[in-house]
């Protein structure tokens, strides 16, 4: 679909899938060096196309791919957004159910809406993907305007760009998008050479608690195995998918990701995956999948078929810290929610989203709500920072 939004040098269009978009062109817009991969694995062609090819999005999922593209006069891709027409608000982690309900009660149609995000993935990363070059700034502006134009063309109620980096959030705010904030919990590597170095930064009581927690997590003949690259087999994916489905069905009713998805990402981007598996007596009983970025480890999904004290914390949080220190990564992003992460050395950080609401009445109501919400998020952020386990003075004697 060719868009009305265009300039003499550039044109915008919407593509209903990634299969016709060369991976190298998409990845170049996502910041990949020539012949390399994007710094953020979730906006890579490999990850997003695996979601499409495995049936996690498209079909009857309620996520219809509608990627906004910008091309130059020679047809070369200069910009893109990972965007979807949505018929519901599941799998987004930035909640607008109240907006939808209020609008529909007033007689409006909230769906379809346009969601610019990585499906089922609450991780901050670029959403306005722009290739470096002479058309970069013009492309960025065309993407921001093109989403509004597309919204009008398909009679969508709104556009939602979630988990934005701060520069994109501010850029969109200057162009009429409403700004929203929330928080997550991330661990930061302050030059630690080992997990013990990290523990030394904590208050004495917290250090002892985490040491005991890690010891107890691997009692009962439990072994922790970390797998990356070609060491991950289809048997490992079978085991992990069993964990994922068991936990996901209890949390959400229907897990979002298919078994085929894990095989596809395992084939297409194995070196960007860390799979942590817990075994008891040699039998896999729990696991977590993480994705490796250029400077961060992103914790994503967890599941288990046996419950053991502290095993979730060990597999998801402590092992991620160990890996980040070994690889020299700057941080661990552990996904959405979970104030229990504070006690494990994760800090509160602000997350950001931007929203274009087509109806002026709904836009005013949402703007007023977001102003109040931002004040609340700011207040809570300070309280959470005060609750971190880091020592406030000299190192205490143990």
C-alpha positions as CSV (number, residue, x, y, z in Angstrom):
1,X,0.0,0.0,0.0
2,X,1.5,3.3,-1.1
3,X,1.0,6.1,1.4
4,X,0.0,9.7,0.8
5,X,2.8,10.8,3.0
6,X,5.8,11.4,0.7
7,X,8.4,13.9,-0.4
8,X,10.1,14.5,-3.7
9,X,13.0,12.3,-2.6
10,X,11.2,9.7,-0.5
11,X,8.0,7.7,-0.4
12,X,6.3,5.8,2.3
13,X,4.4,2.6,1.9
14,X,3.0,-0.2,4.1
15,X,4.1,-3.8,3.7
16,X,2.1,-6.7,5.2
17,X,5.0,-8.9,6.0
18,X,8.8,-9.1,6.1
19,X,9.2,-11.9,3.6
20,X,9.5,-9.4,0.7
21,X,12.0,-7.1,2.6
22,X,15.7,-8.1,2.3
23,X,17.1,-8.8,5.7
24,X,20.2,-6.7,5.1
25,X,18.2,-3.6,4.2
26,X,15.9,-3.9,7.2
27,X,18.8,-4.6,9.6
28,X,20.8,-1.6,8.2
29,X,17.8,0.6,9.2
30,X,17.9,-1.1,12.7
31,X,21.6,0.0,13.1
32,X,23.5,-3.1,11.9
33,X,26.9,-2.5,10.6
34,X,27.6,-3.9,7.1
35,X,27.5,-7.6,7.3
36,X,26.5,-7.5,10.9
37,X,23.4,-7.7,13.1
38,X,21.5,-4.9,14.9
39,X,22.6,-4.0,18.4
40,X,19.1,-4.8,19.7
41,X,18.2,-8.3,18.7
42,X,14.4,-7.8,18.9
43,X,14.2,-5.4,16.0
44,X,16.3,-7.6,13.7
45,X,14.8,-9.1,10.6
46,X,15.6,-12.6,12.0
47,X,13.6,-12.1,15.2
48,X,10.6,-10.3,13.7
49,X,10.4,-12.7,10.7
50,X,10.5,-15.7,13.0
51,X,7.4,-14.3,14.7
52,X,5.6,-14.1,11.4
53,X,6.8,-17.3,9.9
54,X,5.9,-19.3,13.0
55,X,2.4,-18.0,13.2
56,X,2.8,-16.0,16.4
57,X,1.6,-13.0,14.5
58,X,-0.6,-12.8,11.5
59,X,-3.6,-15.0,10.8
60,X,-6.1,-15.0,13.6
61,X,-3.6,-13.8,16.2
62,X,-5.0,-10.2,16.2
63,X,-1.5,-8.9,15.2
64,X,-1.6,-8.2,11.5
65,X,1.8,-7.0,10.2
66,X,1.6,-3.6,8.7
67,X,5.2,-2.4,8.5
68,X,5.6,1.3,7.5
69,X,8.6,1.6,5.1
70,X,10.3,4.6,3.6
71,X,12.3,4.3,0.3
72,X,14.4,6.7,-1.6
73,X,14.1,7.5,-5.4
74,X,16.1,4.3,-6.2
75,X,13.8,2.1,-4.1
76,X,16.4,1.6,-1.4
77,X,15.0,1.2,2.1
78,X,15.9,4.2,4.3
79,X,13.5,3.7,7.2
80,X,10.9,1.3,8.7
81,X,8.7,0.7,11.7
82,X,7.8,-2.8,13.1
83,X,4.1,-2.1,13.2
84,X,0.9,-4.1,13.4
85,X,-2.9,-3.6,13.1
86,X,-4.3,-4.8,16.4
87,X,-7.8,-6.1,17.1
88,X,-7.2,-6.4,20.9
89,X,-4.7,-5.1,23.5
90,X,-3.0,-8.4,24.5
91,X,0.7,-9.1,24.5
92,X,1.8,-5.4,24.7
93,X,2.7,-4.8,28.4
94,X,1.6,-1.1,28.2
95,X,-2.0,-1.3,29.2
96,X,-4.7,0.7,27.4
97,X,-7.7,-1.5,28.2
98,X,-9.3,1.4,30.2
99,X,-9.0,3.7,27.2
100,X,-10.6,1.1,24.9
101,X,-13.5,0.4,27.3
102,X,-14.2,4.1,27.8
103,X,-14.1,4.9,24.1
104,X,-16.4,2.0,23.2
105,X,-18.9,2.9,25.9
106,X,-19.0,6.3,24.4
107,X,-19.9,4.8,21.0
108,X,-16.4,4.8,19.4
109,X,-14.5,1.9,17.8
110,X,-11.2,1.6,19.5
111,X,-10.0,-1.3,17.3
112,X,-8.3,-1.6,15.0
113,X,-5.4,0.4,16.4
114,X,-1.8,0.5,15.2
115,X,0.9,-0.9,17.5
116,X,4.5,-0.1,16.8
117,X,6.4,-2.6,19.0
118,X,8.0,-6.0,19.1
119,X,5.2,-8.4,19.8
120,X,5.2,-10.0,23.3
121,X,8.5,-8.3,24.1
122,X,8.6,-5.6,26.8
123,X,12.1,-4.5,26.0
124,X,13.2,-0.9,25.1
125,X,14.6,-0.5,21.6
126,X,14.3,1.6,18.5
127,X,10.9,1.8,16.8
128,X,11.7,4.5,14.2
129,X,14.3,2.5,12.3
130,X,16.4,4.9,10.2
131,X,19.4,4.1,8.0
132,X,22.3,6.5,8.4
133,X,22.8,8.7,5.4
134,X,21.7,12.0,3.7
135,X,18.0,11.2,4.1
136,X,18.1,10.1,7.8
137,X,16.3,13.1,9.3
138,X,13.8,13.4,6.5
139,X,13.1,9.7,6.9
140,X,12.5,10.0,10.6
141,X,10.0,12.7,10.1
142,X,8.2,10.8,7.4
143,X,7.9,7.8,9.7
144,X,6.4,9.9,12.5
145,X,3.9,11.6,10.1
146,X,3.3,8.4,8.0
147,X,2.0,6.5,11.0
148,X,-0.7,9.3,11.5
149,X,-1.5,9.2,7.8
150,X,-1.9,5.4,7.9
151,X,-4.0,5.6,11.0
152,X,-6.5,7.8,9.0
153,X,-6.4,5.6,5.9
154,X,-7.4,2.4,7.8
155,X,-9.7,4.3,10.2
156,X,-7.8,3.2,13.2
157,X,-8.4,4.9,16.5
158,X,-4.8,5.4,17.5
159,X,-1.1,4.7,17.1
160,X,1.0,3.3,20.0
161,X,4.8,3.2,20.0
162,X,5.9,1.3,23.1
163,X,9.2,0.8,25.0
164,X,10.9,3.7,23.2
165,X,14.4,5.0,23.7
166,X,14.3,8.5,25.2
167,X,15.4,10.3,22.1
168,X,12.5,8.8,20.1
169,X,10.0,9.5,22.9
170,X,11.0,13.2,23.0
171,X,11.0,13.4,19.2
172,X,7.5,12.1,19.0
173,X,6.3,14.2,21.9
174,X,7.4,17.3,19.9
175,X,5.2,16.1,17.0
176,X,2.0,15.8,18.9
177,X,2.2,12.3,20.3
178,X,1.1,11.9,23.9
179,X,3.9,10.7,26.3
180,X,3.6,7.9,28.8
181,X,6.0,6.5,31.4
182,X,6.3,3.4,33.6
183,X,9.1,1.5,35.1
184,X,11.0,-1.8,34.9
185,X,13.9,-3.3,36.8
186,X,17.4,-3.6,35.3
187,X,20.7,-4.7,36.6
188,X,23.7,-2.5,35.9
189,X,27.3,-3.7,35.6
190,X,29.5,-1.2,37.4
191,X,32.7,-2.8,36.2
192,X,32.3,-6.0,38.2
193,X,34.8,-8.7,37.5
194,X,32.8,-11.4,39.3
195,X,29.5,-12.0,41.1
196,X,31.4,-11.5,44.4
197,X,32.4,-8.0,43.2
198,X,28.7,-7.3,42.7
199,X,27.9,-8.6,46.2
200,X,30.5,-6.3,47.7
201,X,28.4,-3.4,46.6
202,X,25.4,-4.6,48.7
203,X,24.6,-4.1,52.3
204,X,25.9,-7.0,54.5
205,X,22.5,-8.5,55.3
206,X,21.6,-8.5,51.6
207,X,24.8,-10.2,50.6
208,X,24.2,-13.0,53.1
209,X,20.6,-13.4,51.9
210,X,21.6,-13.8,48.3
211,X,24.4,-16.2,49.0
212,X,22.0,-18.4,51.0
213,X,19.4,-18.1,48.2
214,X,21.8,-19.3,45.6
215,X,23.0,-22.2,47.7
216,X,19.4,-23.4,48.4
217,X,18.3,-23.0,44.8
218,X,20.6,-25.8,43.7
219,X,19.9,-28.2,46.5
220,X,18.0,-31.5,45.8
221,X,20.5,-32.5,43.1
222,X,19.8,-29.5,40.9
223,X,22.3,-28.5,38.2
224,X,22.3,-25.3,36.2
225,X,23.4,-25.4,32.5
226,X,23.9,-22.4,30.3
227,X,23.6,-23.0,26.5
228,X,24.3,-20.7,23.5
229,X,24.8,-21.1,19.8
230,X,25.1,-24.5,18.3
231,X,25.1,-26.1,21.8
232,X,21.3,-25.6,21.9
233,X,19.5,-28.6,20.4
234,X,16.0,-29.4,19.4
235,X,15.7,-31.5,22.6
236,X,16.5,-28.4,24.6
237,X,13.8,-26.5,22.8
238,X,11.3,-29.3,23.4
239,X,12.1,-29.1,27.1
240,X,12.0,-25.3,27.3
241,X,8.7,-25.2,25.4
242,X,7.1,-27.6,27.9
243,X,8.2,-25.2,30.7
244,X,7.0,-22.2,28.8
245,X,3.5,-23.6,28.0
246,X,3.0,-24.8,31.6
247,X,3.8,-21.4,33.1
248,X,2.3,-19.4,30.3
249,X,-1.1,-21.2,30.4
250,X,-1.4,-20.4,34.1
251,X,-0.5,-16.7,33.6
252,X,-2.2,-15.8,30.4
253,X,-4.5,-18.7,29.5
254,X,-2.9,-19.1,26.0
255,X,0.9,-18.8,25.5
256,X,1.8,-16.3,22.8
257,X,4.8,-18.1,21.2
258,X,4.6,-21.3,19.2
259,X,7.0,-24.3,19.3
260,X,8.0,-23.5,15.8
261,X,9.1,-20.0,16.8
262,X,11.8,-21.3,19.1
263,X,13.3,-23.6,16.5
264,X,13.3,-20.7,14.0
265,X,15.1,-18.2,16.3
266,X,17.4,-21.0,17.3
267,X,18.3,-21.5,13.7
268,X,18.4,-17.8,12.7
269,X,20.1,-16.2,15.7
270,X,21.5,-18.9,17.9
271,X,24.6,-16.8,18.9
272,X,22.2,-14.2,20.2
273,X,20.5,-16.6,22.6
274,X,21.3,-17.7,26.1
275,X,19.2,-20.7,27.3
276,X,19.5,-21.4,31.0
277,X,18.3,-24.9,31.9
278,X,17.9,-26.4,35.4
279,X,18.2,-30.2,35.7
280,X,17.4,-32.5,38.6
281,X,19.0,-35.9,38.4
282,X,19.9,-35.1,34.8
283,X,16.2,-34.3,33.8
284,X,15.3,-30.8,32.7
285,X,12.8,-29.2,35.1
286,X,13.0,-25.4,34.5
287,X,14.5,-22.9,32.1
288,X,14.7,-19.3,30.9
289,X,15.5,-17.8,27.5
290,X,17.5,-14.7,27.2
291,X,18.6,-12.7,24.1
292,X,22.1,-11.1,23.8
293,X,22.4,-7.6,22.6
294,X,25.6,-5.6,21.9
295,X,25.6,-4.2,25.4
296,X,22.7,-5.9,27.3
297,X,21.3,-9.3,28.1
298,X,17.5,-9.4,27.8
299,X,15.6,-11.9,30.0
300,X,12.4,-13.0,28.3
301,X,10.5,-16.2,29.1
302,X,10.7,-18.6,32.0
303,X,8.9,-21.8,32.9
304,X,9.1,-24.9,35.1
305,X,7.5,-28.3,35.7
306,X,8.8,-28.6,39.3
307,X,8.7,-26.0,42.1
308,X,11.9,-25.6,44.2
309,X,12.7,-22.7,46.6
310,X,14.5,-19.8,44.9
311,X,15.0,-21.7,41.6
312,X,13.2,-19.0,39.6
313,X,15.5,-16.3,41.0
314,X,18.6,-18.4,40.3
315,X,17.7,-19.3,36.7
316,X,16.3,-15.9,35.7
317,X,18.2,-13.3,37.6
318,X,21.5,-14.6,39.2
319,X,22.5,-16.6,36.2
320,X,21.8,-13.6,34.0
321,X,24.1,-11.4,36.2
322,X,26.9,-14.1,36.0
323,X,26.6,-14.2,32.2
324,X,26.6,-10.4,31.9
325,X,29.7,-10.0,34.0
326,X,31.5,-12.8,32.0
327,X,30.6,-11.2,28.7
328,X,31.3,-7.6,29.9
329,X,27.7,-6.5,29.1
330,X,26.5,-3.2,30.6
331,X,23.2,-4.3,31.9
332,X,20.5,-7.0,32.3
333,X,16.9,-6.1,31.4
334,X,14.7,-8.6,33.1
335,X,11.3,-7.9,31.5
336,X,8.2,-6.4,32.8
337,X,7.0,-5.9,36.4
338,X,8.4,-7.7,39.5
339,X,9.4,-5.6,42.5
340,X,11.1,-8.8,43.8
341,X,13.9,-8.0,41.4
342,X,15.0,-5.1,43.7
343,X,16.2,-7.5,46.3
344,X,18.4,-9.2,43.7
345,X,20.3,-6.0,42.8
346,X,18.1,-4.8,40.0
347,X,17.2,-1.0,39.9
348,X,14.1,0.8,38.8
349,X,14.4,2.5,35.4
350,X,11.9,4.5,33.4
351,X,10.2,3.0,30.4
352,X,8.5,5.3,27.8
353,X,5.8,5.1,25.1
354,X,4.1,7.6,22.8
355,X,0.5,7.6,21.6
356,X,-1.3,9.4,18.8
357,X,-5.1,9.5,19.4
358,X,-7.2,10.4,16.4
359,X,-10.4,11.5,18.1
360,X,-9.9,14.9,19.8
361,X,-12.2,14.1,22.7
362,X,-10.4,10.9,23.5
363,X,-7.1,12.6,23.0
364,X,-7.9,15.2,25.6
365,X,-9.1,12.6,28.1
366,X,-6.0,10.5,27.7
367,X,-3.7,13.5,27.9
368,X,-5.2,14.5,31.2
369,X,-4.9,10.9,32.5
370,X,-1.3,10.6,31.4
371,X,-0.3,13.8,33.1
372,X,-1.5,12.4,36.4
373,X,0.0,9.0,35.7
374,X,3.5,10.5,35.0
375,X,3.4,12.3,38.4
376,X,2.5,9.0,40.1
377,X,5.3,7.0,38.3
378,X,7.8,9.7,39.3
379,X,6.9,9.4,42.9
380,X,6.9,5.6,42.9
381,X,10.3,5.5,41.1
382,X,11.9,7.4,44.0
383,X,10.5,5.0,46.6
384,X,11.7,2.0,44.6
385,X,15.2,3.4,44.3
386,X,15.3,3.9,48.1
387,X,14.5,0.1,48.4
388,X,17.5,-1.2,46.5
389,X,19.9,-3.4,48.5
390,X,23.0,-1.4,47.8
391,X,25.0,-0.2,50.8
392,X,24.7,3.4,51.7
393,X,28.0,3.8,53.5
394,X,31.3,2.0,54.2
395,X,31.5,-1.8,53.7
396,X,30.2,-3.5,56.8
397,X,32.1,-6.3,58.4
398,X,30.5,-9.7,58.1
